[in-house]
Each structure stands twice: as C-alpha cells, then as structure tokens.
Amino acid sequence: MATAIEPEAPQTPSGNGSRTSQTRTEHVTETTTGSNKKKFVLPIVGLIALFVLFWAFQKWNYGRTHQSTDNAQVDGHIVPVLAKVGGYVKSVSINENDHVKAGQQLVQLDDADYVVRLQQSQADLAAAEATAGSSGFAGQAQAQVQSAAGQRAALDAQIGAARANANKADADLARAKELAGKQIISKQQLDASQAAAEVAHANLLAAERQASAAGGTVNTAEAGVRVASARTLAARAAAANAQLQLDYTKITAPASGEVSRKQVEVGQLVNPGQPLLSIVADTGVWVTANFKETQLAKIHPGQPVEFSVDAYGCTGEGKVESVSGATGAKFALLPPDNATGNFTKVVQRVPVRIAVTKPCGASRPLRPGLSVDVHVDTSR
C-alpha cells in the first residue's frame, strides 16, 4: 500500500522579519550597556590618575625638602668587661640578658694567692716601718742617729777638756821658760813642761778628729733614716698594690645595663685582659645614618629628623647632632688607596649622628644594631 507524502509548507517573509527585529534589539541593548560601562569606568580612571599625580607631587615636594637613607642603625654604649688579674673563676652571679647596676658584683675569681701576697707585703711594710719609725715610735735608723749624736756631743765635751788642758800646759810652759831663764828651775823641769804642752795639744787634735769622725757617723745615720723612709714608702706602695690585686678578683659592673655576650663560666681559667662579657649601658642610644656625600650639602646640626624602626614598624623623632669628620671608608680595616691600581669612582658615605628626642615607647626599646630608615628635614 502506497503512503502519501505531504508537501512542506513554504517559508513566508514574516519569519525573516522577526529574526531581524530581534537582532536589532540585541545590538541596541549591547550598545547601551557599553555606553553605561564607559560612563562608569572613565571617572574611576580619572580619579586614579589624579591620585597618582597628587602622590607624585607629594613625593617630589617631599624629596625637595628631605634627605633620606635606609643605611642607618641604632647605636649605643656597649661596655666590655675584662679581667684585670688572672685566676680560676670561683663564681658567676649573672646570666645572659640580666639587668645589672653599676658596681654590682658579676664574677668572683679565686683569691687565695692574692691574700697570701697581701699578707707578705703587709709584713714587709711592718719591717720597713720598724726600721724607719713612724709618728708613734722611733725606728732603728732614728735610734742610730740619736746614738751618733750622743757620741758627737761626748766628743765635743772631750775637745773642751783637751783644749783646757792644752791652755794650762801652754801657761805652765811659759812660766817654766821664765823660771829657767832665771835659773830657778832645772833644764829637766823645762823639758817636762815642754813635753806636757805637746801632749796636751796632741790630745786636743785627737779629740777634734774624733769629733769630726763622729759628725760623719751622724750624717751616715741620718742618710740611713732617709733610706729607711724610702723603703717604707716602697713597702706601703707594694701593700697597696697587693690590696688592689686582691680587690680585682671581684669583677663588678662598670655601668648599669643589660648583660650581653657572656663568655665566662665557673672553673674557667682567665688571663689579665681577657673579655668576659659586655654590658649594653643604660646611658642612652642614638642613630647613626650613613648618608651619601652628595646628600651632605643641606644637612647640618640641629635639623629635625624622623626615623622608622624596621623591628617595630614605629616612627620616632630626633635631631641631627653632628657630622663625622671623615667618611666611613677611612676607618675601615683596609682603607681604599686610590693611588694604586685602576681607579673606580664610588660614592662615599659619611656617618651622621642623630640624637633621639622621641623614641617608640618603653614597650618598644631601641636596641643597638636595629635597622632604621632616616628622613632629615633640610628645609629648616
């Protein structure tokens, strides 16, 4: 049985018109949406451009009146503590990062040897004082002076007696000569008077010479007193030095601050001059900024400074205190020598010391070594 096939309906022009109308409507909608987007974006771009221009102007204006560097750090007084005498460490009374006060005992060395030396020097001083004497008693040297002076006085008295005998003998000799001229006495009696006068003069001369020798003894004894006094001073100085050596076994804090870099332990043998620890002193901190040499023309003491601390993100204030007298390279271990080899010009940096007038607060202390960014107001 055959199946009939129905013919397709012909397309009418009204269907094409509907699709064309829809396409036109979509195009108008897209055009309207694009216009709205442009109206919304253009003001934002304009605002961003104005903001960038304002920021650029601010940076330019700030750069005209400020000199800045990030090559800066906090500095402070770091006091090394060294051993003045050698010995074994007996005790250590502090720990790392402890806060200590000036004069506080930190380390005790074994002092047995120094106590013995002090006792020996004190004994030497006592012996020297016994020889030289003191304000309370006369010493051996002074006793010798007194003895020599007594002998000299006795000899002076003997000289007086010998002189009197010599005068009497001269008078007797004169009378004997007169009587012998009148032949009243014999020649033998005259000779006896002559001999007696010569003996008396000889005794006088001997007494005078003994007195002169006694005077030399007195001078020697007085010189002995001066020598004994000098030895006493030397012994007293030795005793004082021994006392100092004993006191040096107690190592104390030279300044108030925090203990850092502790390198001493109990039982350790230390030598004179050996570093034991360091103390970051409480005497205050400052900022050292290493500016380029091309930035120094407008920097001078007294200008206000603003700095930011990398560790805390805070901002502090200060003022320029001084400018170094030489570049940092001149203080290096191996300073550059531009007269040798090939020369390459490098911009040098000069340290500038900045006093801190407004730190970041007690809860954020400035510690030596912290990095900071420094801005110096050169308009003032």
C-alpha positions in Angstrom: 0.0 0.0 0.0 1.5 3.3 -1.0 2.0 6.2 1.6 1.2 9.7 0.6 3.9 12.3 1.2 2.7 15.7 2.3 4.5 18.7 0.7 6.5 21.1 3.0 4.9 24.3 3.8 6.6 27.3 2.0 8.5 29.8 4.2 6.8 33.1 4.5 8.6 36.5 4.7 7.1 37.2 8.1 9.6 34.8 9.8 12.7 36.6 8.5 11.4 39.9 9.7 11.0 38.6 13.3 14.6 37.4 13.5 16.0 40.7 12.0 14.0 42.7 14.6 15.4 40.6 17.4 19.0 41.1 16.2 18.5 44.8 16.1 17.1 44.8 19.6 20.1 42.9 21.0 22.6 45.3 19.2 20.9 48.3 20.7 21.0 46.8 24.2 24.7 46.0 23.9 25.4 49.5 22.7 23.5 50.9 25.6 25.4 48.6 28.1 28.8 49.6 26.7 28.0 53.2 27.0 27.0 52.8 30.6 30.2 50.9 31.4 32.3 53.7 29.8 30.5 56.3 31.8 31.3 54.3 35.0 34.9 53.5 34.2 36.1 56.9 33.0 35.5 58.7 36.3 37.4 55.9 38.2 40.3 56.2 35.8 40.3 59.9 36.2 40.3 59.6 40.0 43.2 57.2 39.9 45.1 59.5 37.6 44.5 62.4 39.9 45.6 60.3 42.9 48.8 59.2 41.1 49.6 62.8 40.2 48.9 64.0 43.7 51.1 61.2 45.1 53.9 62.0 42.6 53.7 65.7 43.5 53.9 64.9 47.2 56.9 62.7 46.7 58.6 65.3 44.6 57.9 68.0 47.1 59.0 65.8 50.0 62.2 64.9 48.2 63.0 68.6 47.7 62.9 69.3 51.5 64.1 66.0 52.9 67.2 63.8 52.6 66.6 60.1 53.3 68.6 56.9 53.7 68.0 53.3 54.8 71.7 52.8 55.5 71.2 53.6 59.2 71.1 51.8 62.5 70.7 52.4 66.2 73.9 52.8 68.2 74.6 52.8 71.9 77.4 52.4 74.5 78.5 48.8 74.7 80.9 48.4 77.6 83.3 45.4 77.6 84.0 43.8 81.0 87.6 42.4 81.2 89.6 40.6 83.8 92.3 42.7 85.4 94.0 39.8 87.0 94.3 36.1 86.2 92.9 33.1 88.1 90.2 30.5 88.2 86.6 31.6 88.2 85.1 30.8 91.6 81.5 32.0 91.0 79.4 33.8 88.4 76.4 35.7 89.7 74.7 36.8 86.5 73.1 35.3 83.4 72.7 36.4 79.8 70.4 39.4 79.3 70.2 40.2 83.1 69.9 43.8 84.1 72.7 44.9 86.4 73.6 48.1 88.3 76.9 49.9 88.3 79.2 48.4 91.0 77.3 45.1 91.2 79.5 42.0 91.5 79.4 39.9 88.4 82.3 37.4 88.8 84.4 36.2 91.7 87.9 34.8 91.0 89.8 32.5 93.4 91.7 35.0 95.7 93.8 32.6 97.8 97.1 33.5 96.1 96.3 37.2 96.3 95.5 37.0 100.0 99.0 35.5 100.6 100.7 38.2 98.6 98.9 40.9 100.6 100.0 39.3 103.9 103.6 39.2 102.7 103.5 42.8 101.5 102.0 43.9 104.8 104.8 42.1 106.7 107.4 43.8 104.6 105.7 47.2 105.4 105.8 46.4 109.1 109.5 45.6 108.9 110.2 48.8 106.9 108.3 50.9 109.5 110.2 49.3 112.3 113.4 50.4 110.7 112.3 53.9 109.7 109.9 54.5 112.6 106.6 56.3 112.4 104.7 59.0 114.2 104.1 56.8 117.2 107.6 55.4 117.9 111.3 55.9 116.8 112.7 53.3 114.4 116.1 51.6 114.3 117.5 54.2 111.9 116.4 57.1 114.2 117.9 55.3 117.2 121.2 55.1 115.3 121.0 58.9 114.6 120.5 59.6 118.3 123.4 57.3 119.3 125.7 59.0 116.8 124.6 62.4 118.0 125.3 61.4 121.6 128.8 60.3 120.7 129.4 63.6 118.9 128.3 65.5 122.0 130.6 63.5 124.2 133.5 64.1 121.9 132.7 67.8 121.9 133.0 67.8 125.6 136.3 66.0 125.4 137.5 68.6 123.0 136.7 71.3 125.6 138.6 69.4 128.3 141.6 68.8 125.9 141.6 72.5 125.0 141.6 73.5 128.6 144.5 71.1 129.3 146.4 72.5 126.3 145.9 76.1 127.5 147.1 75.1 131.0 150.1 73.3 129.6 151.0 76.4 127.5 150.8 78.6 130.6 152.9 76.2 132.6 155.5 76.1 129.7 155.7 79.9 129.6 156.3 80.1 133.4 158.8 77.3 133.2 160.7 79.1 130.4 160.7 82.3 132.6 162.0 80.5 135.6 164.5 78.5 133.6 165.8 81.9 132.2 166.4 83.0 135.9 167.9 79.5 136.6 165.3 78.9 139.2 164.3 75.5 137.8 166.4 73.0 136.0 166.6 72.2 132.3 164.9 68.8 133.1 161.8 70.6 134.5 161.7 72.8 131.5 161.7 69.8 129.2 159.0 68.2 131.2 156.8 71.3 130.8 157.5 71.3 127.1 156.5 67.7 126.7 153.4 68.2 128.8 152.3 71.1 126.5 152.9 69.0 123.4 150.9 66.1 124.8 148.0 68.4 125.6 147.9 69.8 122.1 148.1 66.2 120.7 145.2 65.2 122.8 143.2 68.2 121.6 143.9 67.4 118.0 142.9 63.8 118.6 139.6 64.8 120.2 138.9 67.2 117.3 139.5 64.5 114.8 137.3 62.0 116.7 134.6 64.6 116.8 134.9 65.1 113.0 134.6 61.3 112.6 131.6 61.3 114.9 130.0 64.0 112.7 130.3 61.8 109.7 128.7 59.0 111.6 125.7 61.3 112.4 125.4 62.2 108.7 125.5 58.5 107.8 122.8 57.7 110.3 120.6 60.5 109.0 121.1 59.2 105.5 120.0 55.8 106.8 116.8 57.3 108.1 116.1 58.7 104.7 116.8 55.3 103.0 114.5 53.6 105.6 111.8 56.1 104.9 112.0 55.5 101.1 111.9 51.7 101.8 108.8 52.3 103.9 107.1 54.2 101.0 108.0 51.4 98.6 106.7 48.8 101.0 103.5 50.8 101.5 103.0 51.0 97.7 103.6 47.3 97.4 101.0 46.6 100.1 98.5 48.9 98.3 99.2 47.2 95.0 98.6 43.8 96.6 95.3 45.1 98.0 94.3 46.3 94.6 95.2 42.9 93.1 93.0 41.2 95.7 90.1 43.7 95.0 90.4 42.9 91.3 89.4 39.3 91.9 85.9 40.7 92.4 84.8 41.8 89.0 82.0 44.4 89.1 79.8 46.1 86.6 81.3 49.4 85.3 77.9 50.7 84.3 74.2 49.9 84.6 72.7 48.0 81.7 71.9 44.6 80.3 74.4 41.7 80.2 75.2 40.5 76.7 77.7 38.1 75.1 78.6 36.3 78.3 81.7 34.2 77.9 82.6 33.2 81.4 81.8 30.0 83.4 82.7 28.6 86.8 86.1 26.8 86.8 87.4 28.7 83.8 90.9 30.0 83.9 91.0 33.6 82.8 94.0 35.8 82.0 94.5 39.5 82.5 92.8 41.5 79.8 90.5 38.6 78.7 87.0 39.7 77.8 84.3 38.1 80.0 81.1 39.8 78.9 79.6 43.0 77.6 77.1 45.4 79.1 74.7 47.4 76.9 74.7 50.6 79.0 71.6 52.5 80.0 73.2 55.8 79.2 71.1 56.2 76.1 71.1 55.4 72.4 71.4 57.4 69.2 71.0 56.8 65.4 74.0 56.6 63.0 72.9 57.4 59.5 75.4 56.9 56.6 74.4 59.5 54.0 75.9 59.7 50.6 78.4 62.5 50.2 76.1 64.1 47.6 73.4 64.4 50.3 75.5 66.4 52.9 75.3 69.8 51.3 71.9 70.6 53.0 72.5 68.6 56.3 73.7 70.4 59.4 73.3 70.0 63.1 70.0 70.9 64.7 67.7 69.8 61.8 64.7 67.7 62.8 64.7 64.0 61.9 62.1 61.4 61.5 63.0 57.7 61.5 61.1 54.5 61.3 62.3 51.3 63.0 62.1 48.1 61.0 61.7 45.9 64.0 58.6 47.6 65.3 57.2 49.5 62.4 57.0 52.5 64.6 58.2 56.1 63.9 60.5 58.1 66.2 61.9 61.6 66.2 65.3 63.2 66.7 67.6 65.9 65.5 71.0 66.0 63.8 73.7 66.1 66.4 76.9 66.0 64.4 78.5 65.0 61.1 81.6 62.8 61.1 84.9 64.3 60.2 85.7 61.6 57.7 84.0 59.1 55.5 83.3 55.6 56.9 85.8 54.1 54.4 88.7 55.9 56.1 88.0 54.0 59.3 87.9 50.6 57.6 90.3 47.9 58.5 91.7 48.1 55.0 91.0 51.7 53.8 91.0 52.2 50.0 94.1 53.5 48.3 93.1 55.3 45.1 96.7 55.9 44.1 97.3 52.3 43.2 95.7 50.2 40.5 92.7 51.1 38.4 90.5 53.8 39.8 86.8 53.4 40.0 84.9 56.3 41.5 82.4 55.2 44.2 80.1 57.5 46.1 81.3 57.6 49.7 79.1 57.6 52.7 79.6 59.9 55.8 78.2 58.9 59.2 75.8 61.4 60.7 74.9 61.1 64.4 71.3 61.7 65.3 70.1 62.3 68.9 66.8 60.6 69.7 64.3 63.0 71.1 61.1 60.9 70.9 61.6 57.1 70.9 59.0 54.5 70.2 58.0 54.0 73.9 59.0 51.8 76.8 57.4 48.7 75.4 59.5 49.0 72.2 63.0 49.9 73.3 65.6 51.0 70.8 68.5 48.5 70.9 71.9 49.0 69.3 72.1 47.4 65.9 68.4 47.8 64.9 67.9 49.0 61.3 66.1 52.3 60.7 65.1 54.5 57.8 66.0 58.1 58.4 64.5 61.3 56.9 66.1 64.6 57.6 64.1 67.8 57.1 66.5 70.1 55.3 64.0 72.9 55.0 64.8 74.2 58.5 
